[in-house]
Amino acid sequence: MKKLVLTWGDLWTSIEGLSLKNERVYGVPKGGMIVAGVAKQVFPDITLVTSPQESDLILDDLIDSGATQLFYEDQCPGAPFRALFDKRKMGDNPWIVLPWEADHPAGEESIQQNIIRQLEYIGEDPNREGLKETPNRIVRSWEEIFAGYNQDPADLLTTFDTDGYDQIVLLKDVEIFSMCEHHLLPFWGKAHIAYIPDKRVIGISKLARVLDIYSRRAQIQERIGEQVTGALMKYLQPQGAACIIEAVHLCMRMRGVSKQGSSMKTSSMKGVFFTDAKARQELLELIR
């Protein structure tokens, strides 16, 4: 993921672009409060308020998911909401490191502080010996577990001429590990990935690599299969593509309904695997 590290000068310049005049401004805790404080220096005529009214400008540092904006639109209907950065409109979805978070050049320090707060929330002492390095270890593990965000299947799907081969290509029993996006708990199992070439083939290991790209993200199992077959259809243009996944989910086993023997099967079929029952049956026989 691209990181955008901002200086205080960058912040000042961005705030100047707001062009505020004689407005009542409410800064959203906590980043918006800092932005509002700097805005008061840039635009002395504005008035800072501690509780927003319907006519006040609600100011935040950035919009990420948009949940904060929706909250204030519900609480203060009609109040304008502005932010210095709207990540929904930034195509590369960068990780923005604001000046007060930039003690570490890549912004990990603020992430680690958030992890410390989570440890405190569950009742732990983050200063005890076993937990002192846990925030650092979690950040390092995330770089591996969620590595798929930094990868693009287009970069690895080099194709070759089929030399006339037009039968099913199947990679069976591929290990898959991912994280449920609803609870950030692991799910894991095996996947079967197949395609029928048209004019091009790819190295068999690339099928497993495409699976890794999409599974090493916050995910749902159904989406992974669709993304794998979608990538194969887009970049390889085969007659058909399929991805069948069977996995166990900790969000089903260690919480909620706590069903220990449960597993989940999903299938994504594209092209002839979807339209031709004979091709689909042959694939299922090969998997069995």
C-alpha positions in Angstrom: 0.0 0.0 0.0 1.3 3.4 -0.9 2.0 5.7 2.1 1.5 9.5 1.9 3.4 11.1 4.7 2.4 14.7 5.3 4.4 17.5 7.0 2.9 20.4 8.9 3.6 22.6 5.9 1.5 20.2 3.8 -1.3 20.4 6.3 -1.2 24.2 6.3 -1.3 24.4 2.5 -4.3 22.0 2.5 -6.2 24.0 5.1 -5.6 27.2 3.1 -7.5 25.5 0.2 -10.6 25.4 2.4 -11.1 29.2 2.0 -13.1 29.6 5.2 -14.7 33.0 6.0 -16.5 33.9 9.2 -17.8 30.4 9.8 -18.5 28.5 12.9 -16.4 25.4 12.8 -16.6 22.2 14.7 -13.6 19.9 14.7 -14.3 16.2 14.8 -12.4 14.4 17.5 -9.5 13.9 17.3 -7.9 14.6 14.0 -10.6 17.2 13.0 -9.9 19.1 16.3 -6.2 19.5 15.3 -7.2 20.6 11.8 -9.8 23.1 13.2 -7.1 24.5 15.5 -4.7 25.1 12.6 -7.6 26.5 10.5 -8.1 29.1 13.3 -4.6 30.3 12.7 -5.0 30.4 9.0 -8.4 32.0 9.1 -8.6 34.1 12.3 -12.2 35.2 11.5 -13.7 31.7 12.0 -15.2 30.7 15.4 -14.4 27.3 16.9 -17.3 25.6 18.6 -17.4 22.6 20.9 -20.8 21.3 19.9 -22.1 21.4 16.3 -25.3 23.0 15.3 -27.2 22.5 12.0 -25.6 25.6 10.4 -22.0 24.9 11.5 -19.2 23.5 9.4 -18.1 20.1 10.6 -14.4 19.6 9.8 -12.4 16.4 9.8 -8.9 15.4 8.8 -9.9 12.7 6.3 -12.8 10.6 5.1 -12.0 6.9 5.1 -15.1 4.6 5.0 -17.4 7.6 5.3 -19.0 6.3 8.5 -18.1 9.5 10.5 -19.6 11.7 7.8 -22.8 9.7 7.9 -23.0 9.9 11.7 -22.8 13.7 11.6 -25.2 14.0 8.7 -27.7 12.1 10.9 -27.0 14.1 14.0 -26.8 17.5 12.4 -29.0 17.4 9.2 -28.0 20.2 6.9 -24.6 20.9 8.5 -21.9 20.9 5.8 -19.2 18.3 6.3 -15.7 18.8 4.9 -12.4 17.0 5.2 -8.9 17.7 4.0 -8.7 14.3 2.3 -11.4 12.0 0.9 -9.8 8.5 0.4 -12.8 7.3 -1.5 -11.7 9.7 -4.3 -8.0 8.7 -4.2 -7.6 6.0 -6.7 -4.5 4.3 -5.1 -6.1 4.4 -1.7 -3.0 5.5 0.1 -2.3 5.1 3.8 -2.2 8.8 4.9 0.2 9.6 7.7 -0.8 12.9 9.3 1.9 15.2 10.9 1.0 14.3 14.5 1.3 10.6 13.6 4.6 10.9 11.8 7.0 10.1 14.7 7.9 7.0 12.7 8.6 7.8 9.0 6.1 5.2 7.8 3.4 5.9 10.3 3.6 2.5 12.1 4.0 4.2 15.5 0.3 5.4 15.4 -0.8 1.8 14.4 1.1 0.4 17.3 -0.5 2.8 19.7 -3.9 1.8 18.5 -3.0 -1.9 19.2 -1.9 -0.9 22.7 -5.3 0.7 23.2 -7.0 -2.5 22.0 -4.9 -4.6 24.5 -6.0 -2.2 27.3 -9.6 -2.5 26.1 -9.7 -6.3 26.6 -8.3 -5.8 30.1 -4.6 -6.5 29.4 -1.5 -4.7 30.6 0.5 -3.9 27.4 3.6 -3.2 29.5 3.9 -6.7 30.9 6.8 -8.7 29.5 4.9 -11.0 27.2 3.1 -8.1 25.5 5.8 -5.4 25.3 6.7 -6.3 21.7 3.2 -7.6 20.7 2.2 -4.3 18.8 5.4 -4.6 16.7 4.9 -8.3 16.1 1.3 -7.7 15.0 2.3 -5.0 12.5 5.0 -7.2 11.0 2.6 -10.1 10.8 0.0 -8.0 9.0 2.6 -7.2 6.3 2.6 -10.9 5.5 -1.0 -11.8 6.2 -2.4 -8.9 4.1 0.3 -8.9 1.5 -2.3 -9.3 -1.3 -3.2 -5.6 -1.2 0.2 -4.8 -2.6 0.0 -7.3 -5.5 -1.6 -7.3 -8.9 -2.4 -10.5 -10.8 -1.6 -8.6 -14.1 2.1 -8.6 -13.0 2.5 -12.3 -12.8 0.1 -13.8 -15.3 2.6 -14.3 -18.2 1.0 -16.5 -20.8 2.4 -19.0 -23.4 1.0 -20.5 -26.6 -1.1 -23.6 -26.0 0.5 -25.7 -28.8 -3.0 -27.0 -29.4 -3.8 -28.2 -25.8 -7.5 -27.6 -25.0 -8.3 -29.9 -22.1 -8.9 -29.1 -18.4 -5.9 -27.7 -16.5 -6.5 -28.4 -12.8 -4.4 -27.5 -9.7 -5.9 -29.5 -6.7 -5.7 -29.1 -3.0 -4.0 -25.7 -2.8 -3.7 -24.5 0.7 -5.5 -21.3 1.4 -5.3 -19.0 4.4 -7.3 -15.8 4.8 -9.0 -13.4 7.3 -12.7 -13.0 7.6 -13.5 -9.3 7.0 -16.4 -9.3 9.5 -14.4 -10.3 12.6 -10.8 -10.4 11.4 -10.6 -14.1 12.4 -8.8 -16.7 10.3 -10.3 -19.1 7.9 -8.4 -21.8 6.0 -8.7 -24.9 3.9 -8.0 -25.9 0.3 -8.9 -24.7 -3.1 -9.1 -26.4 -6.6 -8.4 -24.0 -9.5 -9.0 -25.0 -13.1 -9.3 -23.6 -16.6 -9.7 -24.8 -20.2 -7.2 -23.0 -22.4 -8.3 -21.2 -25.6 -5.1 -19.9 -27.2 -2.9 -19.3 -24.1 -1.7 -21.2 -21.0 0.2 -20.1 -17.9 2.7 -21.7 -15.5 0.8 -23.9 -13.1 2.4 -22.2 -10.0 0.7 -18.9 -11.1 -2.7 -20.3 -10.3 -1.6 -20.7 -6.6 -0.1 -17.2 -6.7 -3.3 -15.7 -7.9 -5.1 -17.4 -5.1 -2.6 -15.9 -2.6 -3.1 -12.4 -4.0 -6.8 -12.4 -3.2 -6.8 -14.6 0.0 -4.1 -12.5 1.7 -6.6 -9.7 2.3 -9.6 -9.1 4.6 -12.1 -11.4 2.7 -15.2 -13.5 2.5 -14.7 -16.9 1.0 -17.3 -16.4 -1.8 -15.4 -13.3 -3.1 -12.0 -15.1 -3.3 -13.4 -17.6 -5.8 -15.0 -15.0 -7.9 -11.8 -12.9 -7.9 -9.7 -15.8 -8.9 -11.9 -16.9 -11.8 -12.4 -13.3 -12.8 -8.7 -12.7 -13.1 -8.2 -15.8 -15.1 -10.9 -14.9 -17.5 -9.6 -11.4 -17.9 -5.9 -12.0 -18.4 -5.8 -15.5 -19.8 -9.1 -15.5 -21.8 -9.7 -19.2 -21.5 -12.8 -21.1 -22.5 -13.7 -21.4 -18.9 -12.3 -21.0 -15.3 -13.3 -22.5 -12.0 -12.4 -22.1 -8.3 -13.8 -24.4 -5.7 -12.9 -23.7 -2.0 -13.6 -25.6 1.1 -12.6 -23.9 4.4 -13.2 -23.8 8.1 -13.9 -20.5 9.8 -12.9 -19.5 13.3 -15.8 -17.0 13.4 -18.0 -20.0 13.3 -16.0 -22.2 15.6 -14.7 -20.0 18.5 -17.5 -17.5 18.7 -21.2 -17.1 17.7 -22.8 -20.4 17.0 -19.6 -22.3 17.9 -20.2 -25.2 15.5 -16.9 -27.1 15.7 -17.4 -29.5 12.8 -18.7 -27.0 10.3 -16.9 -26.2 7.0 -18.0 -24.1 4.0 -17.8 -24.9 0.3 -18.1 -22.4 -2.4 -17.6 -22.6 -6.2 -17.2 -20.0 -8.9 -17.7 -21.2 -12.5 -17.1 -19.1 -15.6 -17.4 -19.8 -19.3 -17.9 -23.4 -20.3 -17.8 -24.6 -16.7 -20.9 -22.6 -16.1 -22.7 -23.2 -19.5 -21.6 -26.8 -20.3 -22.8 -29.5 -17.8 -20.4 -32.1 -19.4 -17.4 -29.9 -18.8 -18.5 -29.1 -15.2 -19.1 -32.8 -14.5 -15.6 -33.7 -15.9 -14.0 -31.1 -13.6 -15.8 -32.4 -10.5 -14.7 -36.0 -11.4 -11.1 -34.9 -11.7 -11.3 -33.2 -8.3 -12.8 -36.3 -6.7 
